Amino acid sequence: MILELVRFRHPPGKTREELLDGARAALPRWQANEALVRKYFAASLDHAHGLGVYLWPTLADARAGHDAAWRAQAQARTGAPVEITYHDLLLVLDHEHAGTSEPPPSPDLPDPAAP
């Protein structure tokens, strides 16, 4: 499982409600993406930055979700490049559902031991 972090700048002066309205407006796009397992919408405490946390079954799915066209429109909208990092999700502790889970590895992860 791939955990993808997408960090971007918010326009100055946005209220929490305005940011929430923007997140709500983005919902249909992500609801239509059947590869997406889960998405969290977040904002820094000062509302200067947004953070999307995504769970994807594969690295290819994550990269397809934020392709070059998406990155270009995000940069045009925010005025700054979007920062995206990918992570191999190893283990999940979930107190809300009283359990843990070990997601399967993405089949397309690069081999860090390869030369």
C-alpha positions as a Markdown table, in Angstrom:
| # | Residue | x | y | z |
|---|---|---|---|---|
| 1 | Met | 0.0 | 0.0 | 0.0 |
| 2 | Ile | 1.3 | 3.5 | -0.9 |
| 3 | Leu | 0.8 | 6.5 | 1.4 |
| 4 | Glu | 1.1 | 9.6 | -0.7 |
| 5 | Leu | 1.5 | 13.1 | 0.9 |
| 6 | Val | 0.6 | 16.1 | -1.2 |
| 7 | Arg | 1.4 | 19.5 | 0.3 |
| 8 | Phe | 0.4 | 22.8 | -1.3 |
| 9 | Arg | 0.0 | 26.4 | -0.5 |
| 10 | His | -3.4 | 28.0 | 0.3 |
| 11 | Pro | -4.2 | 31.5 | -0.8 |
| 12 | Pro | -3.6 | 33.9 | 2.2 |
| 13 | Gly | -6.5 | 34.8 | 4.4 |
| 14 | Lys | -8.7 | 31.8 | 3.8 |
| 15 | Thr | -11.0 | 30.8 | 6.6 |
| 16 | Arg | -11.5 | 27.2 | 7.7 |
| 17 | Glu | -15.0 | 27.3 | 6.2 |
| 18 | Glu | -13.6 | 28.5 | 2.8 |
| 19 | Leu | -11.0 | 25.7 | 2.9 |
| 20 | Leu | -13.7 | 23.2 | 3.7 |
| 21 | Asp | -15.8 | 24.4 | 0.8 |
| 22 | Gly | -12.8 | 23.9 | -1.5 |
| 23 | Ala | -12.3 | 20.3 | -0.1 |
| 24 | Arg | -16.0 | 19.6 | -0.6 |
| 25 | Ala | -15.8 | 20.8 | -4.2 |
| 26 | Ala | -12.9 | 18.4 | -4.9 |
| 27 | Leu | -14.9 | 15.4 | -3.5 |
| 28 | Pro | -16.5 | 14.3 | -6.8 |
| 29 | Arg | -13.1 | 14.0 | -8.5 |
| 30 | Trp | -11.8 | 11.7 | -5.8 |
| 31 | Gln | -15.0 | 9.8 | -5.4 |
| 32 | Ala | -14.8 | 8.9 | -9.1 |
| 33 | Asn | -11.3 | 7.5 | -8.8 |
| 34 | Glu | -11.9 | 3.8 | -8.0 |
| 35 | Ala | -8.2 | 3.1 | -7.4 |
| 36 | Leu | -8.2 | 5.5 | -4.4 |
| 37 | Val | -8.5 | 3.6 | -1.1 |
| 38 | Arg | -8.8 | 6.6 | 1.3 |
| 39 | Lys | -8.1 | 10.4 | 1.3 |
| 40 | Tyr | -7.7 | 12.8 | 4.1 |
| 41 | Phe | -8.0 | 16.6 | 3.6 |
| 42 | Ala | -6.0 | 18.7 | 6.1 |
| 43 | Ala | -4.8 | 22.2 | 6.6 |
| 44 | Ser | -1.9 | 23.6 | 8.6 |
| 45 | Leu | -3.0 | 25.2 | 11.8 |
| 46 | Asp | -2.4 | 28.7 | 10.3 |
| 47 | His | -4.2 | 27.6 | 7.1 |
| 48 | Ala | -1.2 | 28.6 | 5.0 |
| 49 | His | -0.8 | 25.1 | 3.6 |
| 50 | Gly | -3.0 | 22.2 | 2.6 |
| 51 | Leu | -2.1 | 18.6 | 2.9 |
| 52 | Gly | -3.7 | 15.6 | 1.2 |
| 53 | Val | -3.1 | 12.2 | 2.6 |
| 54 | Tyr | -3.9 | 9.4 | 0.1 |
| 55 | Leu | -3.8 | 5.6 | 0.3 |
| 56 | Trp | -3.3 | 3.8 | -2.9 |
| 57 | Pro | -2.9 | 0.1 | -3.8 |
| 58 | Thr | 0.1 | 0.8 | -6.1 |
| 59 | Leu | 2.6 | 3.5 | -6.8 |
| 60 | Ala | 1.3 | 3.6 | -10.4 |
| 61 | Asp | -2.2 | 4.5 | -9.1 |
| 62 | Ala | -0.7 | 7.3 | -6.9 |
| 63 | Arg | 1.3 | 8.7 | -9.8 |
| 64 | Ala | -1.8 | 8.6 | -12.1 |
| 65 | Gly | -3.9 | 10.4 | -9.5 |
| 66 | His | -1.6 | 13.3 | -9.6 |
| 67 | Asp | -0.3 | 13.4 | -13.1 |
| 68 | Ala | 1.4 | 16.3 | -14.9 |
| 69 | Ala | -1.9 | 17.9 | -15.9 |
| 70 | Trp | -3.1 | 17.8 | -12.3 |
| 71 | Arg | 0.2 | 19.2 | -11.0 |
| 72 | Ala | 0.1 | 22.0 | -13.6 |
| 73 | Gln | -3.5 | 23.1 | -12.6 |
| 74 | Ala | -2.6 | 22.9 | -8.9 |
| 75 | Gln | 0.4 | 25.1 | -9.5 |
| 76 | Ala | -1.6 | 27.6 | -11.5 |
| 77 | Arg | -4.3 | 27.7 | -8.8 |
| 78 | Thr | -2.0 | 28.1 | -5.8 |
| 79 | Gly | 0.9 | 30.0 | -7.4 |
| 80 | Ala | 3.5 | 27.5 | -6.1 |
| 81 | Pro | 4.7 | 24.0 | -7.0 |
| 82 | Val | 3.0 | 21.1 | -5.2 |
| 83 | Glu | 5.2 | 18.8 | -3.1 |
| 84 | Ile | 4.4 | 15.1 | -3.4 |
| 85 | Thr | 6.1 | 12.3 | -1.6 |
| 86 | Tyr | 5.4 | 8.6 | -1.7 |
| 87 | His | 5.8 | 6.1 | 1.2 |
| 88 | Asp | 5.6 | 2.4 | 1.7 |
| 89 | Leu | 2.8 | 2.0 | 4.3 |
| 90 | Leu | 4.1 | -0.7 | 6.6 |
| 91 | Leu | 1.6 | -0.9 | 9.5 |
| 92 | Val | -1.6 | 0.8 | 10.7 |
| 93 | Leu | -2.6 | 1.2 | 14.4 |
| 94 | Asp | -6.3 | 2.2 | 14.6 |
| 95 | His | -7.6 | 2.8 | 18.1 |
| 96 | Glu | -11.0 | 3.8 | 16.8 |
| 97 | His | -11.6 | 0.3 | 15.4 |
| 98 | Ala | -9.4 | -1.4 | 18.1 |
| 99 | Gly | -6.9 | -3.0 | 15.8 |
| 100 | Thr | -3.9 | -3.0 | 13.6 |
| 101 | Ser | -3.4 | -4.0 | 10.0 |
| 102 | Glu | -0.5 | -4.7 | 7.8 |
| 103 | Pro | -1.4 | -3.5 | 4.3 |
| 104 | Pro | 0.1 | -5.5 | 1.4 |
| 105 | Pro | 3.1 | -4.0 | -0.3 |
| 106 | Ser | 2.6 | -2.3 | -3.6 |
| 107 | Pro | 3.6 | -4.7 | -6.4 |
| 108 | Asp | 5.4 | -1.9 | -8.3 |
| 109 | Leu | 7.7 | -0.6 | -5.5 |
| 110 | Pro | 11.3 | -0.1 | -6.6 |
| 111 | Asp | 13.7 | -2.5 | -4.9 |
| 112 | Pro | 15.9 | -0.4 | -2.6 |
| 113 | Ala | 18.6 | -3.1 | -2.7 |
| 114 | Ala | 18.9 | -3.0 | -6.4 |
| 115 | Pro | 22.1 | -1.3 | -7.8 |
